[in-house]
Amino acid sequence: MNWIFWILAIAIVVLSIIYVIGNKFLTGNSDIPAYNILTNIGKALAGKVLSDGERNDLWNRLAFCNFFQEPVADLRKATDAQIESGQKSFLKVIEKYAPERIIACEPLYGYLPNEGRQGPEVTLSSPWKDGKIYSAETWIYPLPYGKECRVMPIANPGGGFPWDYWHELIVEFLK
């Protein structure tokens, strides 16, 4: 009977840790890089800092997946097998969900499969804050029934990520 107590105690501790970590992400109150990445992606998509409710709504409407199917400590040193596994998984996701648009974080965009073709550049409709007009390349993957999936890369959304800049390009990309 003593072992049941310990199993329940461990389960409560694990659930408490999950709640605390999840709450830190949902409130944007964390210095953990993974949470900053998701928060920055959310701001880039919405074009603003999101409230808790808006953040929940956003992430309940999006699909998010990892390219690599196992931990990779240094993306520049990913093995051929890890890259091939990621490419196969990526193509399965496209085949299963048939998304019209995918936003791929750098540097993973360079690892995507070569199937498909170069797409049109996405260009800002007006100059950004510094007066320049920026653009981003796209790649197109064929989907069933003659449809297409367009992919656009964005910078790594970790620290120093200019979400307001990327928001403007994402808006153009989603048109």
Buried (B, 14 or more C-beta within 10 A) or exposed (E): EEEEEEEEEEEEEEEEEEEEBEEBBBEBEBEEEEBBBBBBBBBBBBBEEBEEEEBEEBBEEEEEEEBBEEEBEEBEEBEEEBBEBBBEBBBEBBEEEBBEBBBBBEEBBEBBBEEBEEBEEBEBEEEBEEEEEBEBEBBBBEBEEEEBBBBBBBBBBEEEBBBEBBBBBBBBBEE
